[in-house]
């Protein structure tokens, strides 16, 4: 698993790496554009939405929402990626922060129509994911939802098949979503939906409205 320094070094080549993996339909970024487009299309229907992007990286998704008139707050732990994203979104509120420490105090009291996280939460264990997502609840507006685009699988068997097919470059240090396992820990907090969009990725939508 890359640390902050690793992501800083990767920042300049990140988008190119993602594109190559996606074009070859390979783990870990197969389906990347469709995943981001799915989330973008959900949020763009709102006017002037308040959006929090967790782990925004080089701002590929956040900048599209920004250009569409939405207000963007974001957190990421790579100063180099923040610099790239800031050039695309000069008036966005972008904070340098490590999500393994929870949420930054600057977000206290904020309300968001959409909270987005793409290819970031797999750095947390499943227990940490659930705790982190639970802590996002107070930040959601009345109709707010959480959209997670990530390396994710419907079942453990799907993950194991991808691991076998990706032998030699599978990252054993990361904690990928297995929907059938983690949904049991989330269903008391959210209405959960999973949309698999490639053999190794998809979108999870969490809506707390049904459980309020």
C-alpha positions in Angstrom: 0.0 0.0 0.0 1.4 3.4 -1.0 1.9 6.0 1.7 1.7 9.8 1.3 5.1 10.0 -0.2 4.3 7.2 -2.6 1.2 9.1 -3.8 3.1 12.3 -4.1 5.6 10.6 -6.4 2.8 8.9 -8.4 0.8 12.1 -8.8 2.2 13.2 -12.1 1.7 9.8 -13.8 -1.5 8.8 -11.9 -4.0 9.7 -14.7 -1.9 7.9 -17.3 -1.6 4.8 -15.1 -5.4 4.7 -14.6 -6.1 5.1 -18.3 -3.8 2.3 -19.3 -5.3 -0.1 -16.8 -8.8 0.8 -17.9 -8.1 0.6 -21.6 -6.7 -2.9 -21.1 -9.7 -3.9 -18.9 -7.3 -4.9 -16.1 -7.3 -4.8 -12.4 -7.3 -2.4 -10.6 -8.9 0.3 -12.8 -11.1 -1.7 -15.2 -14.4 0.2 -15.5 -13.0 3.4 -14.1 -14.7 5.8 -16.5 -18.0 4.1 -16.2 -17.8 4.2 -12.4 -17.0 7.9 -12.3 -19.6 8.7 -15.0 -22.3 6.8 -13.0 -21.6 8.9 -9.9 -21.3 12.1 -11.9 -24.7 11.5 -13.6 -26.4 10.9 -10.3 -25.1 14.2 -8.8 -25.3 16.5 -11.8 -29.1 16.3 -11.7 -29.1 18.5 -8.6 -28.6 22.2 -9.0 -25.7 23.8 -7.0 -25.1 20.7 -4.9 -22.8 20.8 -1.9 -20.3 18.0 -2.6 -17.6 16.5 -0.4 -15.1 14.4 -2.2 -13.0 12.1 0.0 -9.7 11.1 -1.6 -10.2 13.3 -4.7 -6.7 12.6 -6.1 -6.0 14.7 -9.2 -9.6 15.9 -9.2 -10.9 13.9 -12.2 -14.5 13.6 -10.9 -14.5 16.6 -8.6 -13.5 19.0 -11.4 -16.3 17.8 -13.6 -18.8 18.5 -10.8 -17.1 21.8 -10.2 -17.4 22.8 -13.8 -21.1 21.9 -13.6 -21.7 24.5 -10.9 -21.5 22.4 -7.8 -19.6 23.5 -4.7 -16.7 21.2 -3.9 -15.0 20.5 -0.6 -12.4 17.7 -0.7 -9.8 15.9 1.4 -6.8 14.1 0.2 -3.4 13.2 1.9 -1.2 13.9 -1.1 0.0 17.5 -1.4 1.1 16.8 -5.0 -2.3 15.6 -6.1 -4.0 18.5 -4.3 -1.8 20.9 -6.3 -2.9 19.3 -9.6 -6.6 19.3 -8.5 -6.4 22.9 -7.2 -5.3 24.1 -10.7 -8.5 22.6 -12.1 -10.7 23.9 -9.2 -9.2 27.2 -7.9 -12.2 28.0 -5.7 -12.8 24.6 -4.3 -12.0 24.0 -0.6 -9.3 21.3 -0.7 -7.8 20.1 2.5 -4.7 17.9 3.1 -5.8 15.1 5.5 -5.3 11.4 6.1 -8.6 9.6 6.4 -7.1 7.0 8.7 -7.3 9.8 11.3 -11.1 10.1 10.8 -12.5 13.5 9.5 -10.9 16.9 9.8 -12.4 19.3 12.3 -12.9 21.9 9.5 -15.9 19.8 8.2 -17.8 19.9 11.5 -21.3 21.4 11.0 -21.2 21.2 7.2 -24.0 19.6 5.3 -23.6 17.9 1.9 -26.1 16.8 -0.7 -23.5 14.2 -1.9 -20.5 12.7 -0.3 -18.2 10.9 -2.9 -15.3 8.6 -2.5 -13.5 7.0 -5.4 -10.6 4.6 -5.1 -9.8 5.7 -1.5 -11.7 3.7 1.1 -9.9 0.4 0.2 -7.0 1.7 2.3 -9.2 1.1 5.4 -10.1 -2.2 6.9 -13.7 -3.2 6.8 -14.2 -2.2 10.4 -12.5 1.1 9.7 -14.7 1.6 6.7 -17.9 1.1 8.7 -16.8 3.5 11.4 -15.7 6.1 8.9 -19.0 5.9 6.9 -21.0 6.1 10.2 -19.1 9.3 11.0 -20.3 10.8 7.7 -24.0 10.6 8.6 -24.1 14.0 10.4 -22.6 15.6 7.3 -25.4 14.6 5.0 -28.3 17.0 4.1 -31.9 15.8 4.4 -31.7 14.0 1.0 -28.0 13.5 0.9 -26.4 10.2 -0.2 -22.9 8.7 -0.2 -21.5 7.4 -3.5 -18.5 5.0 -3.3 -16.7 4.1 -6.5 -14.0 1.6 -5.9 -12.4 -1.8 -6.4 -15.4 -3.9 -5.3 -16.9 -7.3 -5.7 -20.3 -8.8 -5.1 -18.9 -11.9 -3.4 -15.7 -13.3 -1.9 -15.6 -15.8 -4.8 -15.5 -12.8 -7.3 -12.6 -11.3 -5.4 -10.7 -14.5 -5.3 -11.2 -15.0 -9.1 -9.8 -11.5 -9.7 -6.9 -12.1 -7.4 -6.0 -15.3 -9.3 -6.4 -13.6 -12.7 -4.2 -10.7 -11.4 -1.4 -12.8 -10.0 1.9 -10.9 -9.9 0.4 -7.4 -9.5 -2.4 -7.9 -7.0 -2.0 -5.6 -3.9 -2.3 -7.8 -0.8 -2.1 -4.8 1.5 -5.4 -3.3 0.5 -8.9 -4.0 1.7 -11.3 -4.3 -1.2 -15.0 -4.1 -0.8 -16.9 -7.4 -0.8 -20.5 -6.2 -0.9 -22.2 -9.3 0.5 -19.9 -9.1 3.6 -19.9 -5.4 4.4 -23.5 -4.7 3.7 -24.5 -6.6 6.8 -22.6 -4.0 8.9 -24.1 -1.0 7.0 -27.8 -2.0 6.6 -28.7 -0.7 10.1 -27.3 2.8 9.0 -28.2 3.0 5.3 -30.2 1.6 2.5 -27.5 0.0 0.4 -27.2 -0.7 -3.3 -24.3 -2.1 -5.3 -23.8 -1.7 -9.0 -20.9 -3.9 -10.4 -19.5 -2.2 -13.5 -16.5 -4.3 -14.3 -14.9 -7.5 -13.1 -13.1 -5.6 -10.3 -15.1 -2.4 -9.7 -18.4 -0.8 -9.1 -20.5 1.8 -7.3 -22.0 1.5 -3.8 -24.8 3.9 -3.0 -25.7 4.5 0.6 -28.9 6.3 1.4 -29.7 6.9 5.1 -33.2 8.2 4.4 -34.9 4.8 4.8 -33.3 4.4 8.2 -33.8 7.8 9.7 
